[in-house]
């Protein structure tokens, strides 16, 4: 199997896909990864492939990772690929039975004439395909050309959005995101460790915002809510992590100045942690994990990881957030005061939500997710799912239930 990435940069989709690839390799499949770009500049952060935690995890697991060597500013138009780049892609594809495309962006490469014909499984991680630029057109082209054997949707909202955008419903298969339950779990030692390192008292309420610095994440709304909440809770602390969540980001500094205004002293209790590779520690230190996104979300990984570590989720009603949060936390409108009130309520009711969070662990299991991916890929490889769909396929047989992971 060959996975093709646009590039390596901090984000939930790359984390999920890389975890799936490693899990499938553990299960006996042979995988490799080809990245279009050797470095990316996103969220005010230059991110080299070799520095990325997913790259290090994949290569550490013995999975070969290569790159076409593109960098920031390389042409990405359909006719922008060079002869050597296409030759390198053809070599990478030659030994693969199935191609996995991480989101739609790599399809601009796979749609090039002359490349080997292999069934493609495209993995979709958003609920707003129309906001993906030319990528949606590339997906439509690949479908019309018979290249797409299946599309994995990480959420029901993803399936609905892509069906509405004209992707044939029989291609769309929902496999919800899952996480490693041994890694993401409540842990008092981790909680104490991070709080001590940041100077946060053991009993102080802590809100975590784990997101990249992107418009869809609605960082200004989160910061306005943080001002309102910190004003009410002088003992409270806010942790922000992800690409661009550092004081080196001029855009974030401007957002903070606009949100806090004449109460800039409140930002002394806002810790900007940037990209972390120990999110299980960050979440364990939190009482609430929050998202204030206004668009694009499907099944946000930060909510799931935070929940599995015992943090109460508070999110806006975007993508599948409502079904993820239901019974485990709170939904909020796109209003700073409402978000701040929800954080206070979530902290007060944390003990009440804990049993539901514990009982939901199997639902969000990595084991279940990888078993579903493996079954779908085997059906594609065996020809049960063809890259050309003249008539709708029958519904697949239910997947066997994997053994549950330990709590």
KEKE-3310 file (N, C-alpha, C; in steps of 0.2 Angstrom, whole numbers, plus 5000, padded with zeros to 4 digits):
npx = (5004:5002:5003:4999:5004:5000:5009:5019:5013:5008:4992:4976:4971:4983:4989:4979:4979:4992:4993:4984:4990:5002:4995:4989:5001:5006:4997:5000:5000:5009:5016:5020:5025:5023:5027:5021:5027:5042:5044:5033:5024:5014:5001:5008:5020:5035:5037:5047:5048:5056:5056:5043:5032:5024:5031:5042:5037:5032:5043:5051:5043:5047:5042:5044:5047:5046:5049:5044:5051:5047:5045:5039:5029:5031:5024:5007:4998:4988:4996:5008:5018:5034:5044:5054:5048:5036:5041:5047:5035:5029:5037:5036:5023:5023:5024:5013:4997:4986:4982:4982:4975:4979:4967:4960:4970:4982:4977:4978:4991:4989:4980:4987:4991:4998:5003:5004:4989:4980:4969:4962:4960:4952:4955:4945:4943:4935:4921:4917:4918:4918:4926:4939:4947:4954:4954:4942:4938:4948:4945:4932:4936:4944:4935:4926:4935:4936:4946:4944:4941:4935:4930:4935:4926:4928:4918:4900:4895:4904:4902:4889:4891:4900:4893:4882:4890:4891:4898:4897:4886:4888:4902:4906:4911:4909:4921:4923:4934:4947:4957:4972:4969:4977:4987:4980:4972:4965:4976:4984:4997:5003:4995:4999:5012:5013:5006:5014:5025:5021:5018:5005:4992:4987:4973:4967:4956:4957:4957:4959:4964:4967:4973:4977:4983:4972:4959:4946:4946:4943:4950:4950:4937:4938:4948:4941:4932:4940:4945:4933:4930:4942:4942:4931:4936:4948:4957:4959:4966:4972:4977:4985:4988:4997:5000:5007:5003:5010:5020:5028:5020:5014:5001:4993:4997:4991:4978:4976:4979:4968:4957:4959:4961:4961:4963:4975:4983:4977:4982:4993:4989:4987:4994:5005:5009:5013:5017:5015:5021:5017:5003:4994:4999:4996:4982:4978:4981:4970:4954:4944:4942:4941:4933:4931:4927:4921:4918:4921:4925:4925:4926:4933:4949:4955:4945:4941:4953:4955:4943:4945:4955:4949:4945:4932:4922:4919:4911:4908:4893:4898:4901:4903:4902:4892:4886:4898:4900:4888:4880:4892:4898:4896:4888:4890:4884:4890:4896:4905:4902:4893:4901:4911:4903:4899:4911:4913:4902:4905:4917:4911:4903:4911:4913:4901:4900:4911:4908:4901:4911:4920:4913:4912:4923:4927:4920:4927:4939:4955:4958:4946:4944:4955:4953:4942:4947:4956:4948:4940:4951:4955:4944:4944:4957:4954:4945:4932:4927:4926:4935:4927:4911:4897:4884:4876:4885:4880:4877:4890:4895:4893:4906:4917:4917:4930:4942:4939:4949:4960:4955)
npy = (4994:5011:5027:5044:5060:5077:5085:5085:5092:5100:5093:5086:5077:5072:5066:5056:5048:5044:5036:5026:5020:5015:5006:4997:4992:4985:4975:4967:4971:4979:4995:5011:5028:5043:5059:5075:5087:5093:5102:5113:5128:5134:5141:5151:5145:5137:5121:5107:5091:5081:5085:5083:5075:5065:5060:5056:5046:5036:5033:5028:5016:5008:5011:5016:5033:5044:5059:5071:5082:5095:5112:5126:5136:5130:5125:5120:5117:5107:5105:5107:5098:5091:5081:5072:5072:5065:5053:5048:5047:5037:5026:5024:5020:5009:4996:4995:4989:4996:5013:5025:5041:5055:5065:5076:5083:5077:5071:5079:5076:5062:5061:5063:5060:5044:5039:5024:5013:5011:5006:5019:5024:5037:5048:5057:5072:5083:5094:5103:5103:5111:5122:5118:5123:5120:5106:5099:5098:5091:5079:5076:5074:5063:5053:5053:5048:5035:5032:5031:5020:5020:5031:5036:5042:5052:5056:5057:5069:5072:5063:5066:5079:5078:5069:5078:5087:5080:5068:5051:5042:5028:5027:5032:5029:5028:5029:5031:5042:5036:5033:5029:5020:5017:5026:5038:5043:5045:5052:5054:5057:5062:5073:5081:5083:5091:5102:5106:5110:5121:5130:5129:5128:5114:5112:5122:5127:5122:5126:5118:5122:5115:5117:5121:5137:5143:5150:5143:5138:5148:5157:5170:5171:5161:5167:5179:5172:5167:5178:5183:5172:5170:5182:5180:5169:5170:5161:5152:5144:5145:5134:5134:5126:5120:5121:5137:5143:5151:5165:5170:5171:5183:5186:5180:5187:5199:5195:5192:5204:5212:5204:5205:5218:5231:5223:5216:5210:5198:5189:5183:5171:5163:5151:5148:5135:5130:5118:5101:5085:5077:5076:5069:5071:5085:5085:5077:5086:5095:5101:5104:5102:5112:5118:5131:5131:5138:5132:5118:5108:5090:5076:5081:5078:5083:5084:5071:5065:5073:5070:5056:5057:5062:5075:5087:5089:5104:5112:5120:5119:5111:5100:5084:5087:5088:5075:5069:5075:5074:5069:5069:5081:5099:5109:5124:5140:5152:5162:5172:5175:5165:5153:5155:5153:5140:5134:5136:5129:5116:5113:5113:5102:5092:5079:5074:5071:5061:5047:5044:5048:5038:5026:5027:5024:5013:5015:5025:5019:5016:5003:4998:5007:5005:4991:4993:5001:4991:4981:4987:4991:4978:4973:4982:4979:4965:4967:4968:4980:4991:5002:5008:5012:5007:5004:5006:4998:4984:4986:4984:4969:4968:4974:4963:4962:4969:4964:4973:4988:4989:4999)
npz = (5000:4996:5003:4999:5003:5005:5012:5026:5041:5056:5061:5063:5054:5047:5058:5062:5050:5049:5060:5057:5046:5052:5061:5052:5046:5057:5057:5047:5034:5020:5020:5013:5011:5002:5000:4993:4996:5004:5014:5022:5023:5035:5045:5050:5052:5048:5042:5042:5034:5040:5053:5058:5069:5065:5054:5060:5068:5059:5051:5062:5064:5054:5042:5025:5020:5008:4998:4985:4986:4985:4990:5000:4990:4978:4962:4961:4952:4940:4929:4933:4937:4936:4924:4931:4944:4941:4936:4948:4956:4948:4950:4964:4965:4958:4964:4972:4978:4981:4982:4994:4997:5006:5010:4997:4991:4985:4974:4962:4958:4956:4946:4934:4918:4912:4923:4933:4934:4948:4960:4970:4986:4994:5008:5018:5027:5031:5033:5023:5008:4997:5001:4998:4988:4973:4975:4977:4963:4958:4964:4959:4946:4947:4951:4940:4931:4934:4944:4958:4970:4983:4996:5011:5024:5038:5047:5049:5044:5035:5025:5021:5016:5005:4997:4994:4987:4975:4974:4971:4981:4984:4984:4996:5012:5030:5042:5058:5067:5078:5094:5102:5116:5126:5127:5128:5141:5157:5169:5184:5187:5175:5174:5186:5183:5171:5176:5186:5180:5173:5182:5187:5199:5208:5210:5202:5189:5172:5155:5139:5123:5108:5093:5076:5070:5061:5050:5051:5063:5072:5081:5087:5093:5103:5110:5115:5123:5132:5139:5145:5153:5161:5168:5177:5184:5194:5197:5187:5172:5155:5141:5126:5111:5097:5079:5076:5088:5096:5103:5094:5083:5074:5070:5079:5091:5088:5088:5101:5108:5103:5108:5122:5125:5137:5147:5148:5157:5160:5151:5157:5162:5151:5143:5129:5120:5108:5095:5101:5105:5115:5118:5126:5139:5140:5139:5150:5160:5159:5163:5154:5137:5123:5108:5096:5083:5067:5055:5043:5052:5055:5063:5076:5081:5093:5102:5104:5109:5120:5128:5131:5139:5150:5151:5149:5135:5126:5113:5098:5086:5074:5060:5065:5079:5088:5089:5095:5107:5113:5128:5134:5136:5132:5120:5112:5106:5093:5102:5113:5127:5129:5127:5137:5149:5147:5149:5162:5168:5163:5171:5184:5183:5180:5187:5186:5172:5171:5172:5160:5150:5153:5150:5136:5129:5121:5110:5104:5100:5094:5089:5084:5073:5065:5061:5053:5043:5038:5033:5023:5014:5010:5004:4993:4987:4984:4974:4977:4979:4966:4955:4946:4945:4938:4943:4958:4972:4983:5000:5011:5020:5038:5048:5057:5075:5084:5097:5112:5118:5132:5146)
capx = (5000:5006:4999:5002:5002:5002:5015:5019:5012:5004:4985:4973:4970:4989:4990:4975:4981:4998:4991:4981:4996:5006:4991:4989:5007:5006:4992:5003:5000:5016:5015:5025:5022:5026:5025:5023:5032:5047:5042:5027:5023:5007:4999:5014:5026:5039:5037:5051:5046:5060:5055:5037:5031:5021:5036:5047:5033:5031:5050:5052:5040:5050:5038:5048:5044:5050:5046:5046:5056:5044:5045:5034:5029:5031:5018:5003:4993:4988:5001:5014:5023:5040:5046:5057:5043:5031:5044:5047:5029:5027:5041:5033:5016:5023:5024:5007:4991:4981:4984:4978:4977:4977:4963:4959:4975:4986:4974:4981:4996:4987:4976:4991:4991:5004:5005:5001:4983:4979:4963:4963:4955:4954:4953:4942:4943:4932:4914:4916:4922:4918:4931:4946:4950:4954:4955:4936:4937:4952:4941:4927:4940:4947:4929:4924:4940:4936:4952:4942:4937:4932:4932:4934:4924:4929:4912:4894:4894:4909:4898:4883:4894:4903:4887:4879:4894:4891:4902:4893:4885:4891:4909:4907:4911:4911:4925:4925:4941:4948:4963:4975:4966:4982:4990:4975:4968:4966:4983:4986:5005:5004:4991:5003:5018:5012:5004:5019:5030:5019:5016:4997:4990:4984:4966:4965:4952:4961:4954:4964:4962:4972:4971:4981:4981:4968:4953:4941:4946:4940:4954:4947:4931:4941:4951:4936:4929:4945:4945:4927:4931:4948:4940:4927:4939:4955:4962:4959:4972:4970:4982:4984:4994:4996:5004:5005:5000:5016:5020:5031:5015:5011:4993:4990:4998:4986:4971:4976:4978:4961:4952:4960:4961:4964:4964:4981:4986:4974:4985:4998:4987:4986:5000:5005:5013:5015:5016:5017:5021:5015:4996:4991:5000:4992:4975:4977:4981:4965:4947:4939:4945:4936:4934:4926:4927:4915:4917:4926:4927:4921:4926:4939:4953:4957:4939:4941:4959:4954:4938:4948:4960:4945:4943:4925:4922:4914:4912:4902:4890:4901:4902:4900:4904:4886:4886:4903:4899:4882:4881:4899:4900:4892:4888:4889:4883:4896:4896:4910:4900:4890:4907:4914:4898:4899:4917:4912:4897:4909:4921:4907:4899:4916:4912:4895:4902:4916:4906:4899:4917:4923:4909:4912:4930:4927:4917:4932:4945:4960:4958:4940:4945:4960:4950:4937:4951:4959:4943:4939:4956:4956:4939:4947:4962:4952:4941:4925:4925:4929:4936:4922:4904:4892:4878:4878:4886:4876:4880:4895:4894:4895:4913:4918:4919:4937:4942:4940:4956:4959:4953)
capy = (5000:5018:5033:5050:5066:5084:5086:5084:5098:5098:5093:5080:5072:5068:5061:5050:5044:5041:5031:5021:5017:5011:5001:4992:4988:4981:4970:4963:4975:4983:5002:5016:5035:5048:5066:5079:5092:5091:5106:5117:5134:5135:5143:5155:5141:5133:5114:5102:5085:5077:5088:5082:5070:5059:5057:5052:5039:5032:5030:5024:5010:5005:5013:5021:5039:5048:5065:5073:5087:5102:5116:5131:5140:5125:5125:5115:5116:5101:5104:5109:5092:5090:5074:5068:5071:5060:5047:5046:5045:5031:5021:5023:5017:5002:4990:4996:4986:5001:5019:5029:5048:5058:5070:5077:5087:5073:5069:5083:5072:5055:5062:5064:5055:5040:5035:5017:5013:5008:5008:5024:5026:5044:5048:5063:5073:5089:5094:5108:5101:5117:5126:5115:5126:5115:5099:5096:5097:5085:5073:5074:5071:5056:5049:5052:5044:5028:5030:5031:5014:5021:5037:5035:5048:5051:5058:5057:5075:5072:5059:5070:5085:5076:5067:5084:5090:5076:5062:5045:5039:5021:5027:5035:5024:5031:5026:5037:5043:5033:5035:5024:5021:5016:5033:5044:5040:5050:5050:5059:5059:5067:5079:5084:5084:5097:5108:5109:5113:5127:5134:5129:5125:5107:5113:5127:5125:5123:5125:5117:5123:5112:5118:5125:5144:5144:5154:5139:5137:5154:5158:5176:5169:5157:5172:5183:5168:5166:5184:5183:5166:5172:5188:5177:5164:5172:5155:5148:5145:5142:5132:5134:5122:5118:5125:5144:5145:5154:5172:5172:5172:5190:5186:5178:5192:5204:5193:5193:5211:5214:5201:5206:5225:5234:5218:5212:5206:5191:5184:5180:5165:5160:5148:5147:5129:5128:5111:5097:5078:5074:5079:5065:5075:5091:5084:5075:5092:5099:5100:5105:5103:5116:5120:5136:5132:5140:5128:5113:5102:5084:5073:5084:5073:5085:5083:5064:5064:5076:5066:5050:5059:5064:5082:5088:5093:5110:5114:5123:5114:5110:5094:5079:5089:5087:5068:5067:5079:5072:5065:5069:5088:5104:5112:5131:5145:5156:5168:5172:5174:5158:5148:5155:5150:5133:5131:5136:5123:5110:5112:5112:5096:5087:5073:5071:5068:5056:5040:5044:5048:5031:5021:5029:5023:5008:5019:5029:5015:5015:4996:4998:5011:5001:4985:4995:5002:4985:4977:4991:4990:4971:4973:4985:4975:4959:4968:4968:4987:4992:5009:5011:5010:5009:5004:5006:4992:4983:4988:4979:4965:4972:4972:4959:4966:4968:4964:4980:4989:4990:5006)
capz = (5000:4996:5005:4997:5007:5002:5015:5034:5045:5061:5060:5065:5048:5047:5064:5061:5044:5050:5065:5053:5042:5057:5063:5046:5045:5062:5056:5042:5027:5019:5018:5012:5011:4997:5001:4988:4998:5009:5019:5021:5027:5036:5052:5052:5054:5043:5045:5038:5035:5045:5060:5060:5074:5061:5050:5065:5070:5053:5050:5068:5064:5048:5036:5021:5018:5003:4996:4979:4987:4984:4996:5000:4984:4972:4958:4962:4946:4937:4924:4937:4939:4932:4922:4937:4949:4939:4936:4955:4958:4945:4954:4971:4964:4954:4968:4977:4975:4982:4984:4999:4996:5012:5008:4990:4987:4981:4968:4957:4955:4954:4940:4929:4913:4911:4929:4934:4936:4954:4964:4975:4992:4996:5015:5018:5034:5032:5031:5019:5002:4993:5003:4997:4982:4967:4977:4975:4956:4957:4967:4954:4940:4948:4951:4933:4927:4937:4948:4965:4972:4989:4999:5018:5028:5046:5050:5045:5041:5029:5020:5019:5013:4999:4993:4992:4982:4969:4974:4972:4988:4985:4986:5003:5018:5036:5047:5063:5070:5085:5097:5106:5123:5131:5127:5130:5147:5163:5172:5189:5187:5170:5176:5191:5180:5167:5180:5190:5175:5170:5188:5188:5205:5207:5210:5197:5183:5166:5148:5134:5116:5104:5086:5072:5069:5055:5051:5053:5071:5075:5087:5090:5097:5108:5115:5118:5128:5137:5143:5149:5158:5166:5172:5182:5188:5195:5198:5181:5167:5148:5138:5119:5108:5090:5074:5076:5094:5100:5103:5088:5077:5074:5069:5086:5095:5086:5090:5109:5109:5101:5112:5129:5126:5143:5152:5145:5162:5161:5147:5161:5164:5145:5141:5122:5120:5101:5093:5106:5104:5121:5120:5131:5145:5140:5140:5156:5164:5158:5165:5149:5130:5119:5101:5094:5076:5064:5049:5041:5056:5054:5069:5078:5085:5099:5107:5106:5113:5127:5132:5133:5145:5156:5150:5147:5129:5125:5106:5094:5083:5068:5058:5070:5086:5092:5091:5099:5113:5117:5134:5137:5137:5131:5114:5113:5100:5092:5106:5118:5134:5130:5128:5144:5153:5146:5152:5170:5169:5162:5176:5189:5182:5178:5190:5183:5165:5170:5170:5153:5147:5154:5146:5129:5127:5116:5104:5101:5100:5088:5087:5080:5067:5060:5059:5048:5037:5035:5030:5017:5009:5008:4999:4987:4984:4981:4968:4979:4977:4959:4954:4942:4948:4934:4947:4966:4975:4989:5006:5013:5026:5044:5050:5064:5081:5087:5104:5115:5121:5139:5148)
cpx = (5004:5001:5003:4999:5004:5009:5014:5019:5007:4996:4982:4972:4977:4990:4985:4977:4987:4997:4988:4986:5000:5002:4990:4995:5008:5002:4994:5003:5007:5014:5021:5022:5026:5023:5026:5028:5036:5047:5036:5027:5016:5006:5005:5020:5029:5040:5041:5048:5049:5059:5048:5036:5028:5026:5041:5043:5033:5038:5052:5049:5042:5046:5042:5044:5049:5046:5048:5050:5053:5045:5039:5035:5030:5024:5014:4997:4993:4994:5008:5019:5028:5040:5049:5052:5038:5034:5045:5041:5027:5031:5038:5026:5017:5022:5018:5001:4985:4984:4980:4980:4974:4973:4963:4965:4980:4983:4976:4987:4994:4983:4980:4991:4998:5006:5001:4994:4982:4973:4965:4958:4957:4951:4951:4941:4940:4925:4912:4920:4923:4923:4938:4949:4949:4953:4948:4935:4942:4949:4936:4930:4942:4941:4927:4929:4940:4942:4950:4938:4933:4934:4930:4932:4925:4923:4906:4893:4899:4905:4893:4886:4896:4898:4883:4883:4895:4895:4897:4892:4888:4898:4911:4906:4913:4915:4927:4932:4941:4955:4966:4973:4971:4986:4986:4970:4969:4972:4985:4993:5006:5001:4996:5009:5018:5010:5010:5024:5028:5017:5008:4996:4986:4976:4963:4961:4957:4957:4960:4961:4968:4970:4977:4979:4978:4961:4947:4941:4944:4943:4952:4941:4934:4944:4947:4933:4934:4945:4939:4928:4936:4946:4935:4930:4946:4960:4963:4965:4969:4977:4981:4990:4992:5000:5002:5003:5007:5016:5025:5027:5012:5004:4990:4991:4993:4979:4971:4975:4971:4956:4953:4960:4965:4965:4970:4984:4983:4978:4991:4996:4985:4993:5000:5011:5015:5013:5019:5017:5019:5008:4993:4993:4996:4985:4974:4977:4975:4958:4942:4944:4939:4938:4929:4926:4920:4913:4922:4927:4922:4921:4933:4943:4955:4951:4940:4947:4958:4949:4941:4953:4956:4943:4936:4925:4917:4916:4906:4899:4892:4902:4899:4901:4898:4885:4892:4902:4893:4883:4887:4901:4894:4893:4887:4887:4890:4896:4901:4908:4897:4896:4910:4909:4898:4905:4916:4907:4901:4913:4917:4904:4904:4914:4906:4896:4907:4913:4904:4906:4920:4919:4909:4919:4930:4924:4922:4939:4949:4959:4952:4941:4950:4957:4945:4941:4954:4954:4941:4944:4957:4950:4941:4952:4960:4947:4934:4922:4929:4930:4931:4916:4899:4885:4880:4880:4882:4880:4885:4893:4896:4902:4913:4920:4926:4937:4943:4947:4955:4958:4960)
cpy = (5006:5023:5039:5056:5072:5086:5084:5091:5096:5099:5086:5075:5068:5064:5055:5045:5040:5035:5025:5017:5012:5005:4995:4988:4983:4974:4966:4966:4978:4990:5006:5023:5039:5055:5071:5085:5090:5096:5110:5123:5136:5137:5147:5151:5137:5126:5109:5095:5081:5079:5086:5075:5064:5056:5053:5045:5034:5029:5026:5017:5006:5006:5018:5027:5043:5055:5067:5080:5094:5105:5121:5135:5136:5126:5119:5114:5110:5099:5106:5104:5091:5082:5070:5067:5065:5053:5044:5044:5038:5025:5019:5019:5010:4996:4990:4992:4991:5007:5023:5036:5051:5065:5071:5080:5083:5071:5073:5079:5065:5055:5063:5058:5051:5037:5028:5018:5009:5010:5013:5024:5032:5045:5056:5065:5080:5089:5100:5108:5107:5122:5123:5117:5121:5108:5096:5094:5091:5078:5071:5071:5064:5051:5048:5048:5037:5027:5029:5025:5015:5027:5035:5042:5048:5053:5057:5063:5076:5068:5063:5076:5083:5073:5073:5088:5086:5070:5056:5042:5032:5021:5029:5030:5028:5027:5031:5036:5039:5035:5029:5025:5020:5022:5038:5041:5045:5047:5055:5061:5064:5074:5084:5087:5091:5103:5111:5112:5120:5132:5134:5125:5119:5108:5118:5124:5126:5121:5123:5118:5120:5112:5122:5132:5145:5147:5150:5138:5142:5156:5165:5175:5165:5162:5177:5179:5167:5172:5184:5178:5168:5178:5185:5172:5166:5167:5151:5149:5142:5140:5132:5131:5121:5123:5133:5147:5146:5162:5174:5173:5179:5191:5184:5183:5198:5202:5194:5200:5214:5211:5203:5214:5228:5229:5213:5208:5199:5186:5181:5173:5161:5157:5146:5141:5127:5121:5106:5090:5074:5076:5075:5068:5081:5090:5081:5080:5096:5097:5100:5106:5106:5117:5125:5137:5134:5136:5123:5107:5096:5080:5075:5079:5076:5084:5076:5062:5067:5072:5060:5051:5062:5071:5082:5092:5098:5112:5117:5118:5114:5103:5089:5080:5087:5080:5066:5069:5076:5067:5066:5076:5093:5107:5120:5135:5148:5162:5167:5171:5167:5153:5149:5152:5143:5130:5131:5130:5117:5108:5110:5105:5090:5080:5070:5068:5062:5049:5039:5044:5041:5026:5022:5027:5018:5011:5023:5026:5015:5008:4995:5001:5007:4995:4987:4997:4996:4981:4981:4990:4983:4970:4976:4981:4968:4960:4968:4975:4989:5000:5012:5008:5012:5008:5004:4999:4991:4985:4982:4975:4969:4969:4968:4964:4965:4968:4971:4981:4990:4998:5009)
cpz = (5000:4998:5002:5001:5003:5005:5023:5037:5050:5060:5062:5060:5047:5052:5064:5056:5046:5055:5062:5049:5046:5059:5058:5045:5051:5061:5050:5035:5027:5017:5017:5011:5006:4999:4996:4990:5004:5015:5017:5026:5029:5043:5054:5054:5048:5046:5040:5039:5040:5052:5063:5064:5070:5057:5054:5067:5065:5052:5056:5068:5058:5042:5031:5019:5014:5001:4989:4979:4986:4990:4995:4993:4978:4968:4960:4957:4943:4932:4927:4939:4934:4930:4928:4942:4947:4938:4943:4958:4955:4948:4960:4970:4961:4958:4973:4973:4976:4984:4989:4998:5003:5010:5000:4987:4983:4975:4962:4954:4952:4947:4933:4924:4913:4917:4930:4936:4942:4957:4969:4980:4994:5003:5016:5025:5035:5031:5027:5012:4998:4995:5003:4991:4976:4969:4976:4968:4955:4959:4961:4948:4941:4948:4944:4929:4929:4942:4956:4966:4978:4992:5007:5021:5035:5050:5046:5041:5035:5023:5017:5014:5006:4994:4990:4986:4975:4969:4975:4979:4989:4986:4993:5009:5024:5040:5052:5066:5077:5087:5101:5114:5128:5132:5130:5135:5153:5167:5177:5189:5181:5171:5181:5187:5176:5171:5184:5186:5173:5176:5189:5194:5204:5207:5205:5191:5177:5160:5143:5127:5111:5097:5082:5071:5062:5056:5053:5060:5075:5082:5090:5095:5103:5113:5118:5124:5134:5142:5148:5155:5164:5171:5178:5186:5189:5196:5192:5176:5160:5145:5130:5115:5101:5085:5075:5083:5099:5099:5097:5082:5078:5074:5076:5091:5094:5089:5098:5111:5108:5106:5120:5131:5132:5148:5150:5151:5163:5156:5151:5163:5157:5143:5133:5121:5113:5100:5098:5103:5110:5123:5125:5138:5146:5142:5147:5162:5164:5162:5159:5142:5126:5112:5099:5087:5073:5057:5048:5046:5054:5061:5072:5083:5092:5104:5109:5111:5120:5131:5134:5139:5151:5156:5147:5141:5129:5118:5103:5089:5076:5066:5063:5077:5090:5094:5096:5106:5117:5123:5138:5139:5135:5124:5116:5106:5099:5095:5112:5125:5135:5131:5135:5149:5153:5149:5160:5172:5168:5168:5182:5189:5180:5181:5188:5176:5165:5169:5163:5148:5147:5149:5138:5126:5121:5109:5100:5100:5093:5085:5082:5073:5062:5057:5053:5042:5034:5031:5023:5012:5006:5003:4992:4983:4981:4976:4970:4978:4971:4959:4949:4944:4943:4937:4954:4968:4981:4995:5009:5019:5032:5046:5057:5069:5084:5094:5107:5118:5128:5141:5151)
residu = (UNK:UNK:UNK:UNK:UNK:UNK:UNK:UNK:UNK:UNK:UNK:UNK:UNK:UNK:UNK:UNK:UNK:UNK:UNK:UNK:UNK:UNK:UNK:UNK:UNK:UNK:UNK:UNK:UNK:UNK:UNK:UNK:UNK:UNK:UNK:UNK:UNK:UNK:UNK:UNK:UNK:UNK:UNK:UNK:UNK:UNK:UNK:UNK:UNK:UNK:UNK:UNK:UNK:UNK:UNK:UNK:UNK:UNK:UNK:UNK:UNK:UNK:UNK:UNK:UNK:UNK:UNK:UNK:UNK:UNK:UNK:UNK:UNK:UNK:UNK:UNK:UNK:UNK:UNK:UNK:UNK:UNK:UNK:UNK:UNK:UNK:UNK:UNK:UNK:UNK:UNK:UNK:UNK:UNK:UNK:UNK:UNK:UNK:UNK:UNK:UNK:UNK:UNK:UNK:UNK:UNK:UNK:UNK:UNK:UNK:UNK:UNK:UNK:UNK:UNK:UNK:UNK:UNK:UNK:UNK:UNK:UNK:UNK:UNK:UNK:UNK:UNK:UNK:UNK:UNK:UNK:UNK:UNK:UNK:UNK:UNK:UNK:UNK:UNK:UNK:UNK:UNK:UNK:UNK:UNK:UNK:UNK:UNK:UNK:UNK:UNK:UNK:UNK:UNK:UNK:UNK:UNK:UNK:UNK:UNK:UNK:UNK:UNK:UNK:UNK:UNK:UNK:UNK:UNK:UNK:UNK:UNK:UNK:UNK:UNK:UNK:UNK:UNK:UNK:UNK:UNK:UNK:UNK:UNK:UNK:UNK:UNK:UNK:UNK:UNK:UNK:UNK:UNK:UNK:UNK:UNK:UNK:UNK:UNK:UNK:UNK:UNK:UNK:UNK:UNK:UNK:UNK:UNK:UNK:UNK:UNK:UNK:UNK:UNK:UNK:UNK:UNK:UNK:UNK:UNK:UNK:UNK:UNK:UNK:UNK:UNK:UNK:UNK:UNK:UNK:UNK:UNK:UNK:UNK:UNK:UNK:UNK:UNK:UNK:UNK:UNK:UNK:UNK:UNK:UNK:UNK:UNK:UNK:UNK:UNK:UNK:UNK:UNK:UNK:UNK:UNK:UNK:UNK:UNK:UNK:UNK:UNK:UNK:UNK:UNK:UNK:UNK:UNK:UNK:UNK:UNK:UNK:UNK:UNK:UNK:UNK:UNK:UNK:UNK:UNK:UNK:UNK:UNK:UNK:UNK:UNK:UNK:UNK:UNK:UNK:UNK:UNK:UNK:UNK:UNK:UNK:UNK:UNK:UNK:UNK:UNK:UNK:UNK:UNK:UNK:UNK:UNK:UNK:UNK:UNK:UNK:UNK:UNK:UNK:UNK:UNK:UNK:UNK:UNK:UNK:UNK:UNK:UNK:UNK:UNK:UNK:UNK:UNK:UNK:UNK:UNK:UNK:UNK:UNK:UNK:UNK:UNK:UNK:UNK:UNK:UNK:UNK:UNK:UNK:UNK:UNK:UNK:UNK:UNK:UNK:UNK:UNK:UNK:UNK:UNK:UNK:UNK:UNK:UNK:UNK:UNK:UNK:UNK:UNK:UNK:UNK:UNK:UNK:UNK:UNK:UNK:UNK:UNK:UNK:UNK:UNK:UNK:UNK:UNK:UNK:UNK:UNK:UNK:UNK:UNK:UNK:UNK:UNK:UNK:UNK:UNK:UNK:UNK:UNK:UNK:UNK:UNK:UNK:UNK:UNK:UNK:UNK:UNK:UNK:UNK:UNK:UNK)
# end
